[in-house]
């Protein structure tokens, strides 16, 4: 396995979510959204309103993906 690192000056591909998918309660996952997608260090997608999003803000649930109920 190759070692990877993220440090100043390096480019990264990543998605920025509106919540931490590893720590939020499972029932809130469907209330998160992708705010930004970054490829090669450039923003290729920005959700409308992403720049005014605030920590802890939840979106309406996405019922089309709710396979629990």
PDB file of N, CA, C, O and CB in Angstrom:
ATOM      1  N   UNK A   1       0.841  -1.177   0.000  1.00  0.00           N
ATOM      2  CA  UNK A   1       0.000   0.000   0.000  1.00  0.00           C
ATOM      3  C   UNK A   1       0.884   1.239   0.000  1.00  0.00           C
ATOM      4  O   UNK A   1       1.860   1.328   0.745  1.00  0.00           O
ATOM      5  CB  UNK A   1      -0.956  -0.001   1.213  1.00  0.00           C
ATOM      6  N   UNK A   2       0.521   2.189  -0.851  1.00  0.00           N
ATOM      7  CA  UNK A   2       1.287   3.427  -0.920  1.00  0.00           C
ATOM      8  C   UNK A   2       0.891   4.368   0.205  1.00  0.00           C
ATOM      9  O   UNK A   2      -0.260   4.386   0.640  1.00  0.00           O
ATOM     10  CB  UNK A   2       1.087   4.107  -2.274  1.00  0.00           C
ATOM     11  N   UNK A   3       1.837   5.133   0.659  1.00  0.00           N
ATOM     12  CA  UNK A   3       1.543   6.121   1.689  1.00  0.00           C
ATOM     13  C   UNK A   3       1.059   7.421   1.057  1.00  0.00           C
ATOM     14  O   UNK A   3       1.620   7.869   0.057  1.00  0.00           O
ATOM     15  CB  UNK A   3       2.782   6.378   2.561  1.00  0.00           C
ATOM     16  N   UNK A   4       0.061   8.007   1.610  1.00  0.00           N
ATOM     17  CA  UNK A   4      -0.481   9.266   1.127  1.00  0.00           C
ATOM     18  C   UNK A   4      -0.410  10.291   2.247  1.00  0.00           C
ATOM     19  O   UNK A   4      -0.450   9.955   3.431  1.00  0.00           O
ATOM     20  CB  UNK A   4      -1.937   9.093   0.622  1.00  0.00           C
ATOM     21  N   UNK A   5      -0.306  11.540   1.844  1.00  0.00           N
ATOM     22  CA  UNK A   5      -0.295  12.600   2.846  1.00  0.00           C
ATOM     23  C   UNK A   5      -0.960  13.836   2.263  1.00  0.00           C
ATOM     24  O   UNK A   5      -1.051  14.005   1.047  1.00  0.00           O
ATOM     25  CB  UNK A   5       1.153  12.918   3.312  1.00  0.00           C
ATOM     26  N   UNK A   6      -1.412  14.676   3.144  1.00  0.00           N
ATOM     27  CA  UNK A   6      -1.992  15.955   2.757  1.00  0.00           C
ATOM     28  C   UNK A   6      -1.208  17.025   3.493  1.00  0.00           C
ATOM     29  O   UNK A   6      -1.180  17.061   4.723  1.00  0.00           O
ATOM     30  CB  UNK A   6      -3.535  16.030   3.086  1.00  0.00           C
ATOM     31  N   UNK A   7      -0.580  17.884   2.733  1.00  0.00           N
ATOM     32  CA  UNK A   7       0.222  18.936   3.335  1.00  0.00           C
ATOM     33  C   UNK A   7       0.201  20.157   2.416  1.00  0.00           C
ATOM     34  O   UNK A   7      -0.180  20.050   1.251  1.00  0.00           O
ATOM     35  CB  UNK A   7       1.679  18.452   3.590  1.00  0.00           C
ATOM     36  N   UNK A   8       0.610  21.314   2.936  1.00  0.00           N
ATOM     37  CA  UNK A   8       0.593  22.533   2.125  1.00  0.00           C
ATOM     38  C   UNK A   8       1.329  22.342   0.807  1.00  0.00           C
ATOM     39  O   UNK A   8       2.420  21.775   0.758  1.00  0.00           O
ATOM     40  CB  UNK A   8       1.211  23.689   2.897  1.00  0.00           C
ATOM     41  N   UNK A   9       0.701  22.831  -0.262  1.00  0.00           N
ATOM     42  CA  UNK A   9       1.311  22.748  -1.583  1.00  0.00           C
ATOM     43  C   UNK A   9       0.887  21.534  -2.385  1.00  0.00           C
ATOM     44  O   UNK A   9       1.114  21.496  -3.594  1.00  0.00           O
ATOM     45  CB  UNK A   9       2.782  22.746  -1.447  1.00  0.00           C
ATOM     46  N   UNK A  10       0.277  20.537  -1.750  1.00  0.00           N
ATOM     47  CA  UNK A  10      -0.197  19.359  -2.462  1.00  0.00           C
ATOM     48  C   UNK A  10      -1.651  19.553  -2.864  1.00  0.00           C
ATOM     49  O   UNK A  10      -2.400  20.260  -2.190  1.00  0.00           O
ATOM     50  CB  UNK A  10      -0.037  18.094  -1.598  1.00  0.00           C
ATOM     51  N   UNK A  11      -2.044  18.926  -3.958  1.00  0.00           N
ATOM     52  CA  UNK A  11      -3.432  18.995  -4.422  1.00  0.00           C
ATOM     53  C   UNK A  11      -4.197  17.792  -3.885  1.00  0.00           C
ATOM     54  O   UNK A  11      -3.617  16.725  -3.679  1.00  0.00           O
ATOM     55  CB  UNK A  11      -3.502  19.043  -5.979  1.00  0.00           C
ATOM     56  N   UNK A  12      -5.484  17.959  -3.660  1.00  0.00           N
ATOM     57  CA  UNK A  12      -6.282  16.872  -3.112  1.00  0.00           C
ATOM     58  C   UNK A  12      -7.630  16.793  -3.816  1.00  0.00           C
ATOM     59  O   UNK A  12      -8.174  17.805  -4.257  1.00  0.00           O
ATOM     60  CB  UNK A  12      -6.478  17.056  -1.603  1.00  0.00           C
ATOM     61  N   UNK A  13      -8.162  15.577  -3.915  1.00  0.00           N
ATOM     62  CA  UNK A  13      -9.529  15.352  -4.364  1.00  0.00           C
ATOM     63  C   UNK A  13     -10.332  15.032  -3.110  1.00  0.00           C
ATOM     64  O   UNK A  13      -9.975  14.133  -2.348  1.00  0.00           O
ATOM     65  CB  UNK A  13      -9.624  14.188  -5.446  1.00  0.00           C
ATOM     66  N   UNK A  14     -11.418  15.773  -2.898  1.00  0.00           N
ATOM     67  CA  UNK A  14     -12.198  15.530  -1.691  1.00  0.00           C
ATOM     68  C   UNK A  14     -13.611  16.060  -1.847  1.00  0.00           C
ATOM     69  O   UNK A  14     -13.892  16.892  -2.710  1.00  0.00           O
ATOM     70  CB  UNK A  14     -11.526  16.171  -0.479  1.00  0.00           C
ATOM     71  N   UNK A  15     -14.478  15.568  -1.007  1.00  0.00           N
ATOM     72  CA  UNK A  15     -15.837  16.093  -0.888  1.00  0.00           C
ATOM     73  C   UNK A  15     -15.972  16.659   0.516  1.00  0.00           C
ATOM     74  O   UNK A  15     -15.506  16.058   1.483  1.00  0.00           O
ATOM     75  CB  UNK A  15     -16.926  14.983  -1.172  1.00  0.00           C
ATOM     76  N   UNK A  16     -16.610  17.815   0.622  1.00  0.00           N
ATOM     77  CA  UNK A  16     -16.842  18.461   1.906  1.00  0.00           C
ATOM     78  C   UNK A  16     -18.329  18.319   2.216  1.00  0.00           C
ATOM     79  O   UNK A  16     -19.177  18.831   1.485  1.00  0.00           O
ATOM     80  CB  UNK A  16     -16.393  19.975   1.890  1.00  0.00           C
ATOM     81  N   UNK A  17     -18.632  17.623   3.299  1.00  0.00           N
ATOM     82  CA  UNK A  17     -20.014  17.379   3.695  1.00  0.00           C
ATOM     83  C   UNK A  17     -20.451  18.399   4.746  1.00  0.00           C
ATOM     84  O   UNK A  17     -19.623  19.041   5.392  1.00  0.00           O
ATOM     85  CB  UNK A  17     -20.179  15.943   4.235  1.00  0.00           C
ATOM     86  N   UNK A  18     -21.758  18.531   4.899  1.00  0.00           N
ATOM     87  CA  UNK A  18     -22.307  19.469   5.873  1.00  0.00           C
ATOM     88  C   UNK A  18     -22.270  18.928   7.297  1.00  0.00           C
ATOM     89  O   UNK A  18     -22.623  19.646   8.232  1.00  0.00           O
ATOM     90  CB  UNK A  18     -23.725  19.818   5.503  1.00  0.00           C
ATOM     91  N   UNK A  19     -21.858  17.704   7.479  1.00  0.00           N
ATOM     92  CA  UNK A  19     -21.739  17.109   8.805  1.00  0.00           C
ATOM     93  C   UNK A  19     -20.679  16.027   8.793  1.00  0.00           C
ATOM     94  O   UNK A  19     -20.326  15.514   7.731  1.00  0.00           O
ATOM     95  CB  UNK A  19     -23.084  16.536   9.272  1.00  0.00           C
ATOM     96  N   UNK A  20     -20.175  15.680   9.948  1.00  0.00           N
ATOM     97  CA  UNK A  20     -19.170  14.633  10.065  1.00  0.00           C
ATOM     98  C   UNK A  20     -19.877  13.280  10.071  1.00  0.00           C
ATOM     99  O   UNK A  20     -20.477  12.896  11.075  1.00  0.00           O
ATOM    100  CB  UNK A  20     -18.304  14.821  11.353  1.00  0.00           C
ATOM    101  N   UNK A  21     -19.809  12.560   8.956  1.00  0.00           N
ATOM    102  CA  UNK A  21     -20.522  11.293   8.798  1.00  0.00           C
ATOM    103  C   UNK A  21     -20.045  10.218   9.772  1.00  0.00           C
ATOM    104  O   UNK A  21     -20.732   9.217   9.972  1.00  0.00           O
ATOM    105  CB  UNK A  21     -20.367  10.792   7.383  1.00  0.00           C
ATOM    106  N   UNK A  22     -18.889  10.414  10.372  1.00  0.00           N
ATOM    107  CA  UNK A  22     -18.352   9.424  11.309  1.00  0.00           C
ATOM    108  C   UNK A  22     -18.815   9.651  12.745  1.00  0.00           C
ATOM    109  O   UNK A  22     -18.706   8.758  13.584  1.00  0.00           O
ATOM    110  CB  UNK A  22     -16.843   9.440  11.262  1.00  0.00           C
ATOM    111  N   UNK A  23     -19.335  10.852  13.028  1.00  0.00           N
ATOM    112  CA  UNK A  23     -19.677  11.150  14.420  1.00  0.00           C
ATOM    113  C   UNK A  23     -21.134  11.536  14.652  1.00  0.00           C
ATOM    114  O   UNK A  23     -21.602  11.500  15.790  1.00  0.00           O
ATOM    115  CB  UNK A  23     -18.809  12.248  14.909  1.00  0.00           C
ATOM    116  N   UNK A  24     -21.863  11.905  13.595  1.00  0.00           N
ATOM    117  CA  UNK A  24     -23.255  12.309  13.811  1.00  0.00           C
ATOM    118  C   UNK A  24     -24.127  11.078  14.037  1.00  0.00           C
ATOM    119  O   UNK A  24     -23.775   9.988  13.587  1.00  0.00           O
ATOM    120  CB  UNK A  24     -23.782  13.130  12.608  1.00  0.00           C
ATOM    121  N   UNK A  25     -25.252  11.228  14.721  1.00  0.00           N
ATOM    122  CA  UNK A  25     -26.165  10.103  14.897  1.00  0.00           C
ATOM    123  C   UNK A  25     -26.647   9.588  13.532  1.00  0.00           C
ATOM    124  O   UNK A  25     -26.861  10.375  12.610  1.00  0.00           O
ATOM    125  CB  UNK A  25     -27.372  10.518  15.776  1.00  0.00           C
ATOM    126  N   UNK A  26     -26.811   8.297  13.411  1.00  0.00           N
ATOM    127  CA  UNK A  26     -27.187   7.667  12.142  1.00  0.00           C
ATOM    128  C   UNK A  26     -28.451   8.282  11.546  1.00  0.00           C
ATOM    129  O   UNK A  26     -28.558   8.418  10.327  1.00  0.00           O
ATOM    130  CB  UNK A  26     -27.390   6.171  12.343  1.00  0.00           C
ATOM    131  N   UNK A  27     -29.400   8.652  12.388  1.00  0.00           N
ATOM    132  CA  UNK A  27     -30.654   9.193  11.868  1.00  0.00           C
ATOM    133  C   UNK A  27     -30.480  10.582  11.246  1.00  0.00           C
ATOM    134  O   UNK A  27     -31.397  11.074  10.588  1.00  0.00           O
ATOM    135  CB  UNK A  27     -31.685   9.256  12.978  1.00  0.00           C
ATOM    136  N   UNK A  28     -29.341  11.213  11.437  1.00  0.00           N
ATOM    137  CA  UNK A  28     -29.097  12.527  10.840  1.00  0.00           C
ATOM    138  C   UNK A  28     -28.313  12.460   9.527  1.00  0.00           C
ATOM    139  O   UNK A  28     -28.175  13.475   8.844  1.00  0.00           O
ATOM    140  CB  UNK A  28     -28.353  13.395  11.820  1.00  0.00           C
ATOM    141  N   UNK A  29     -27.805  11.296   9.169  1.00  0.00           N
ATOM    142  CA  UNK A  29     -26.993  11.184   7.950  1.00  0.00           C
ATOM    143  C   UNK A  29     -27.774  11.622   6.717  1.00  0.00           C
ATOM    144  O   UNK A  29     -27.218  12.287   5.843  1.00  0.00           O
ATOM    145  CB  UNK A  29     -26.501   9.746   7.767  1.00  0.00           C
ATOM    146  N   UNK A  30     -29.050  11.260   6.632  1.00  0.00           N
ATOM    147  CA  UNK A  30     -29.855  11.650   5.478  1.00  0.00           C
ATOM    148  C   UNK A  30     -30.171  13.147   5.466  1.00  0.00           C
ATOM    149  O   UNK A  30     -30.805  13.642   4.534  1.00  0.00           O
ATOM    150  CB  UNK A  30     -31.145  10.855   5.460  1.00  0.00           C
ATOM    151  N   UNK A  31     -29.735  13.857   6.490  1.00  0.00           N
ATOM    152  CA  UNK A  31     -29.950  15.304   6.562  1.00  0.00           C
ATOM    153  C   UNK A  31     -28.658  16.077   6.267  1.00  0.00           C
ATOM    154  O   UNK A  31     -28.604  17.291   6.460  1.00  0.00           O
ATOM    155  CB  UNK A  31     -30.490  15.690   7.948  1.00  0.00           C
ATOM    156  N   UNK A  32     -27.631  15.379   5.805  1.00  0.00           N
ATOM    157  CA  UNK A  32     -26.387  16.025   5.397  1.00  0.00           C
ATOM    158  C   UNK A  32     -26.381  16.157   3.877  1.00  0.00           C
ATOM    159  O   UNK A  32     -27.142  15.478   3.186  1.00  0.00           O
ATOM    160  CB  UNK A  32     -25.144  15.220   5.893  1.00  0.00           C
ATOM    161  N   UNK A  33     -25.538  17.014   3.369  1.00  0.00           N
ATOM    162  CA  UNK A  33     -25.387  17.215   1.929  1.00  0.00           C
ATOM    163  C   UNK A  33     -23.917  17.479   1.617  1.00  0.00           C
ATOM    164  O   UNK A  33     -23.143  17.898   2.477  1.00  0.00           O
ATOM    165  CB  UNK A  33     -26.281  18.392   1.429  1.00  0.00           C
ATOM    166  N   UNK A  34     -23.561  17.225   0.379  1.00  0.00           N
ATOM    167  CA  UNK A  34     -22.238  17.616  -0.110  1.00  0.00           C
ATOM    168  C   UNK A  34     -22.275  19.120  -0.337  1.00  0.00           C
ATOM    169  O   UNK A  34     -23.133  19.624  -1.062  1.00  0.00           O
ATOM    170  CB  UNK A  34     -21.842  16.839  -1.432  1.00  0.00           C
ATOM    171  N   UNK A  35     -21.345  19.832   0.283  1.00  0.00           N
ATOM    172  CA  UNK A  35     -21.262  21.279   0.107  1.00  0.00           C
ATOM    173  C   UNK A  35     -20.313  21.645  -1.025  1.00  0.00           C
ATOM    174  O   UNK A  35     -20.591  22.548  -1.814  1.00  0.00           O
ATOM    175  CB  UNK A  35     -20.812  21.947   1.401  1.00  0.00           C
ATOM    176  N   UNK A  36     -19.191  20.936  -1.098  1.00  0.00           N
ATOM    177  CA  UNK A  36     -18.186  21.197  -2.127  1.00  0.00           C
ATOM    178  C   UNK A  36     -17.590  19.870  -2.591  1.00  0.00           C
ATOM    179  O   UNK A  36     -17.502  18.911  -1.825  1.00  0.00           O
ATOM    180  CB  UNK A  36     -17.071  22.147  -1.592  1.00  0.00           C
ATOM    181  N   UNK A  37     -17.184  19.834  -3.857  1.00  0.00           N
ATOM    182  CA  UNK A  37     -16.357  18.752  -4.384  1.00  0.00           C
ATOM    183  C   UNK A  37     -15.122  19.413  -4.976  1.00  0.00           C
ATOM    184  O   UNK A  37     -15.222  20.337  -5.784  1.00  0.00           O
ATOM    185  CB  UNK A  37     -17.131  17.874  -5.459  1.00  0.00           C
ATOM    186  N   UNK A  38     -13.960  18.928  -4.566  1.00  0.00           N
ATOM    187  CA  UNK A  38     -12.689  19.507  -4.989  1.00  0.00           C
ATOM    188  C   UNK A  38     -11.890  18.421  -5.703  1.00  0.00           C
ATOM    189  O   UNK A  38     -11.676  17.340  -5.155  1.00  0.00           O
ATOM    190  CB  UNK A  38     -11.890  20.090  -3.769  1.00  0.00           C
ATOM    191  N   UNK A  39     -11.453  18.709  -6.924  1.00  0.00           N
ATOM    192  CA  UNK A  39     -10.670  17.759  -7.718  1.00  0.00           C
ATOM    193  C   UNK A  39      -9.409  18.477  -8.195  1.00  0.00           C
ATOM    194  O   UNK A  39      -9.484  19.550  -8.793  1.00  0.00           O
ATOM    195  CB  UNK A  39     -11.502  17.198  -8.937  1.00  0.00           C
ATOM    196  N   UNK A  40      -8.265  17.881  -7.928  1.00  0.00           N
ATOM    197  CA  UNK A  40      -7.006  18.483  -8.333  1.00  0.00           C
ATOM    198  C   UNK A  40      -6.790  19.855  -7.726  1.00  0.00           C
ATOM    199  O   UNK A  40      -6.126  20.710  -8.313  1.00  0.00           O
ATOM    200  CB  UNK A  40      -6.944  18.578  -9.823  1.00  0.00           C
ATOM    201  N   UNK A  41      -7.360  20.059  -6.542  1.00  0.00           N
ATOM    202  CA  UNK A  41      -7.195  21.329  -5.854  1.00  0.00           C
ATOM    203  C   UNK A  41      -8.153  22.419  -6.315  1.00  0.00           C
ATOM    204  O   UNK A  41      -8.077  23.549  -5.832  1.00  0.00           O
ATOM    205  CB  UNK A  41      -5.805  21.802  -6.028  1.00  0.00           C
ATOM    206  N   UNK A  42      -9.070  22.095  -7.257  1.00  0.00           N
ATOM    207  CA  UNK A  42     -10.024  23.093  -7.751  1.00  0.00           C
ATOM    208  C   UNK A  42     -11.442  22.693  -7.369  1.00  0.00           C
ATOM    209  O   UNK A  42     -11.807  21.519  -7.433  1.00  0.00           O
ATOM    210  CB  UNK A  42      -9.906  23.254  -9.286  1.00  0.00           C
ATOM    211  N   UNK A  43     -12.235  23.678  -6.972  1.00  0.00           N
ATOM    212  CA  UNK A  43     -13.642  23.426  -6.649  1.00  0.00           C
ATOM    213  C   UNK A  43     -14.381  23.180  -7.961  1.00  0.00           C
ATOM    214  O   UNK A  43     -14.462  24.068  -8.810  1.00  0.00           O
ATOM    215  CB  UNK A  43     -14.280  24.629  -5.850  1.00  0.00           C
ATOM    216  N   UNK A  44     -14.925  21.959  -8.123  1.00  0.00           N
ATOM    217  CA  UNK A  44     -15.670  21.620  -9.333  1.00  0.00           C
ATOM    218  C   UNK A  44     -17.175  21.598  -9.075  1.00  0.00           C
ATOM    219  O   UNK A  44     -17.969  21.568 -10.015  1.00  0.00           O
ATOM    220  CB  UNK A  44     -15.213  20.268  -9.872  1.00  0.00           C
ATOM    221  N   UNK A  45     -17.563  21.613  -7.810  1.00  0.00           N
ATOM    222  CA  UNK A  45     -18.978  21.701  -7.444  1.00  0.00           C
ATOM    223  C   UNK A  45     -19.093  22.485  -6.143  1.00  0.00           C
ATOM    224  O   UNK A  45     -18.344  22.259  -5.193  1.00  0.00           O
ATOM    225  CB  UNK A  45     -19.619  20.280  -7.299  1.00  0.00           C
ATOM    226  N   UNK A  46     -20.036  23.398  -6.122  1.00  0.00           N
ATOM    227  CA  UNK A  46     -20.374  24.116  -4.896  1.00  0.00           C
ATOM    228  C   UNK A  46     -21.890  24.148  -4.799  1.00  0.00           C
ATOM    229  O   UNK A  46     -22.563  24.684  -5.679  1.00  0.00           O
ATOM    230  CB  UNK A  46     -19.764  25.570  -4.880  1.00  0.00           C
ATOM    231  N   UNK A  47     -22.427  23.575  -3.726  1.00  0.00           N
ATOM    232  CA  UNK A  47     -23.875  23.570  -3.506  1.00  0.00           C
ATOM    233  C   UNK A  47     -24.360  25.008  -3.348  1.00  0.00           C
ATOM    234  O   UNK A  47     -23.732  25.796  -2.641  1.00  0.00           O
ATOM    235  CB  UNK A  47     -24.252  22.719  -2.253  1.00  0.00           C
ATOM    236  N   UNK A  48     -25.456  25.353  -3.989  1.00  0.00           N
ATOM    237  CA  UNK A  48     -25.994  26.694  -3.784  1.00  0.00           C
ATOM    238  C   UNK A  48     -26.201  26.956  -2.285  1.00  0.00           C
ATOM    239  O   UNK A  48     -26.798  26.145  -1.577  1.00  0.00           O
ATOM    240  CB  UNK A  48     -27.328  26.868  -4.557  1.00  0.00           C
ATOM    241  N   UNK A  49     -25.709  28.075  -1.829  1.00  0.00           N
ATOM    242  CA  UNK A  49     -25.818  28.436  -0.415  1.00  0.00           C
ATOM    243  C   UNK A  49     -24.733  27.855   0.464  1.00  0.00           C
ATOM    244  O   UNK A  49     -24.743  28.084   1.673  1.00  0.00           O
ATOM    245  CB  UNK A  49     -27.132  28.004   0.104  1.00  0.00           C
ATOM    246  N   UNK A  50     -23.789  27.105  -0.104  1.00  0.00           N
ATOM    247  CA  UNK A  50     -22.735  26.476   0.699  1.00  0.00           C
ATOM    248  C   UNK A  50     -21.905  27.503   1.457  1.00  0.00           C
ATOM    249  O   UNK A  50     -21.460  27.237   2.573  1.00  0.00           O
ATOM    250  CB  UNK A  50     -21.826  25.641  -0.188  1.00  0.00           C
ATOM    251  N   UNK A  51     -21.696  28.658   0.870  1.00  0.00           N
ATOM    252  CA  UNK A  51     -20.875  29.669   1.530  1.00  0.00           C
ATOM    253  C   UNK A  51     -21.555  30.289   2.744  1.00  0.00           C
ATOM    254  O   UNK A  51     -20.889  30.930   3.557  1.00  0.00           O
ATOM    255  CB  UNK A  51     -20.516  30.751   0.551  1.00  0.00           C
ATOM    256  N   UNK A  52     -22.880  30.112   2.885  1.00  0.00           N
ATOM    257  CA  UNK A  52     -23.571  30.637   4.059  1.00  0.00           C
ATOM    258  C   UNK A  52     -23.978  29.532   5.040  1.00  0.00           C
ATOM    259  O   UNK A  52     -24.631  29.808   6.046  1.00  0.00           O
ATOM    260  CB  UNK A  52     -24.800  31.416   3.626  1.00  0.00           C
ATOM    261  N   UNK A  53     -23.595  28.279   4.751  1.00  0.00           N
ATOM    262  CA  UNK A  53     -23.899  27.163   5.653  1.00  0.00           C
ATOM    263  C   UNK A  53     -23.164  27.365   6.974  1.00  0.00           C
ATOM    264  O   UNK A  53     -22.044  27.876   7.000  1.00  0.00           O
ATOM    265  CB  UNK A  53     -23.504  25.799   5.008  1.00  0.00           C
ATOM    266  N   UNK A  54     -23.809  26.957   8.080  1.00  0.00           N
ATOM    267  CA  UNK A  54     -23.205  27.096   9.413  1.00  0.00           C
ATOM    268  C   UNK A  54     -23.160  25.739  10.103  1.00  0.00           C
ATOM    269  O   UNK A  54     -24.050  24.910   9.914  1.00  0.00           O
ATOM    270  CB  UNK A  54     -23.996  28.117  10.279  1.00  0.00           C
ATOM    271  N   UNK A  55     -22.140  25.518  10.890  1.00  0.00           N
ATOM    272  CA  UNK A  55     -21.957  24.270  11.621  1.00  0.00           C
ATOM    273  C   UNK A  55     -23.209  23.922  12.416  1.00  0.00           C
ATOM    274  O   UNK A  55     -23.761  24.767  13.123  1.00  0.00           O
ATOM    275  CB  UNK A  55     -20.745  24.368  12.556  1.00  0.00           C
ATOM    276  N   UNK A  56     -23.648  22.693  12.298  1.00  0.00           N
ATOM    277  CA  UNK A  56     -24.821  22.228  13.020  1.00  0.00           C
ATOM    278  C   UNK A  56     -26.116  22.358  12.238  1.00  0.00           C
ATOM    279  O   UNK A  56     -27.139  21.801  12.635  1.00  0.00           O
ATOM    280  CB  UNK A  56     -24.943  22.972  14.293  1.00  0.00           C
ATOM    281  N   UNK A  57     -26.082  23.087  11.134  1.00  0.00           N
ATOM    282  CA  UNK A  57     -27.275  23.248  10.311  1.00  0.00           C
ATOM    283  C   UNK A  57     -27.596  21.928   9.611  1.00  0.00           C
ATOM    284  O   UNK A  57     -26.721  21.310   9.004  1.00  0.00           O
ATOM    285  CB  UNK A  57     -27.080  24.386   9.274  1.00  0.00           C
ATOM    286  N   UNK A  58     -28.849  21.504   9.699  1.00  0.00           N
ATOM    287  CA  UNK A  58     -29.282  20.268   9.055  1.00  0.00           C
ATOM    288  C   UNK A  58     -30.240  20.595   7.909  1.00  0.00           C
ATOM    289  O   UNK A  58     -30.985  21.573   7.961  1.00  0.00           O
ATOM    290  CB  UNK A  58     -29.959  19.320  10.080  1.00  0.00           C
ATOM    291  N   UNK A  59     -30.203  19.769   6.892  1.00  0.00           N
ATOM    292  CA  UNK A  59     -31.107  19.911   5.765  1.00  0.00           C
ATOM    293  C   UNK A  59     -32.323  19.016   5.982  1.00  0.00           C
ATOM    294  O   UNK A  59     -32.319  18.176   6.882  1.00  0.00           O
ATOM    295  CB  UNK A  59     -30.393  19.563   4.435  1.00  0.00           C
ATOM    296  N   UNK A  60     -33.351  19.187   5.175  1.00  0.00           N
ATOM    297  CA  UNK A  60     -34.501  18.294   5.240  1.00  0.00           C
ATOM    298  C   UNK A  60     -34.037  16.890   4.878  1.00  0.00           C
ATOM    299  O   UNK A  60     -33.150  16.741   4.037  1.00  0.00           O
ATOM    300  CB  UNK A  60     -35.648  18.771   4.290  1.00  0.00           C
ATOM    301  N   UNK A  61     -34.617  15.841   5.497  1.00  0.00           N
ATOM    302  CA  UNK A  61     -34.228  14.469   5.155  1.00  0.00           C
ATOM    303  C   UNK A  61     -34.529  14.166   3.692  1.00  0.00           C
ATOM    304  O   UNK A  61     -35.417  14.767   3.089  1.00  0.00           O
ATOM    305  CB  UNK A  61     -34.954  13.461   6.061  1.00  0.00           C
ATOM    306  N   UNK A  62     -33.790  13.243   3.145  1.00  0.00           N
ATOM    307  CA  UNK A  62     -33.993  12.811   1.765  1.00  0.00           C
ATOM    308  C   UNK A  62     -34.762  11.489   1.786  1.00  0.00           C
ATOM    309  O   UNK A  62     -34.139  10.429   1.847  1.00  0.00           O
ATOM    310  CB  UNK A  62     -32.624  12.660   1.007  1.00  0.00           C
ATOM    311  N   UNK A  63     -36.085  11.522   1.737  1.00  0.00           N
ATOM    312  CA  UNK A  63     -36.869  10.291   1.882  1.00  0.00           C
ATOM    313  C   UNK A  63     -36.601   9.278   0.780  1.00  0.00           C
ATOM    314  O   UNK A  63     -36.798   8.082   0.995  1.00  0.00           O
ATOM    315  CB  UNK A  63     -38.336  10.620   1.905  1.00  0.00           C
ATOM    316  N   UNK A  64     -36.163   9.712  -0.376  1.00  0.00           N
ATOM    317  CA  UNK A  64     -35.894   8.772  -1.467  1.00  0.00           C
ATOM    318  C   UNK A  64     -34.738   7.825  -1.145  1.00  0.00           C
ATOM    319  O   UNK A  64     -34.579   6.792  -1.795  1.00  0.00           O
ATOM    320  CB  UNK A  64     -35.588   9.535  -2.745  1.00  0.00           C
ATOM    321  N   UNK A  65     -33.927   8.181  -0.135  1.00  0.00           N
ATOM    322  CA  UNK A  65     -32.819   7.325   0.264  1.00  0.00           C
ATOM    323  C   UNK A  65     -33.050   6.663   1.618  1.00  0.00           C
ATOM    324  O   UNK A  65     -32.157   5.988   2.130  1.00  0.00           O
ATOM    325  CB  UNK A  65     -31.544   8.125   0.301  1.00  0.00           C
ATOM    326  N   UNK A  66     -34.222   6.843   2.202  1.00  0.00           N
ATOM    327  CA  UNK A  66     -34.525   6.267   3.514  1.00  0.00           C
ATOM    328  C   UNK A  66     -34.983   4.827   3.361  1.00  0.00           C
ATOM    329  O   UNK A  66     -36.160   4.568   3.111  1.00  0.00           O
ATOM    330  CB  UNK A  66     -35.602   7.097   4.242  1.00  0.00           C
ATOM    331  N   UNK A  67     -34.054   3.891   3.512  1.00  0.00           N
ATOM    332  CA  UNK A  67     -34.372   2.474   3.364  1.00  0.00           C
ATOM    333  C   UNK A  67     -34.628   1.808   4.717  1.00  0.00           C
ATOM    334  O   UNK A  67     -34.798   0.591   4.791  1.00  0.00           O
ATOM    335  CB  UNK A  67     -33.240   1.758   2.638  1.00  0.00           C
ATOM    336  N   UNK A  68     -34.655   2.605   5.779  1.00  0.00           N
ATOM    337  CA  UNK A  68     -34.869   2.066   7.128  1.00  0.00           C
ATOM    338  C   UNK A  68     -36.362   1.939   7.408  1.00  0.00           C
ATOM    339  O   UNK A  68     -36.804   0.942   7.977  1.00  0.00           O
ATOM    340  CB  UNK A  68     -34.194   2.969   8.195  1.00  0.00           C
ATOM    341  N   UNK A  69     -37.134   2.936   7.015  1.00  0.00           N
ATOM    342  CA  UNK A  69     -38.580   2.950   7.306  1.00  0.00           C
ATOM    343  C   UNK A  69     -39.387   2.571   6.083  1.00  0.00           C
ATOM    344  O   UNK A  69     -40.616   2.530   6.143  1.00  0.00           O
ATOM    345  CB  UNK A  69     -39.020   4.330   7.807  1.00  0.00           C
TER     346      UNK A  69
END
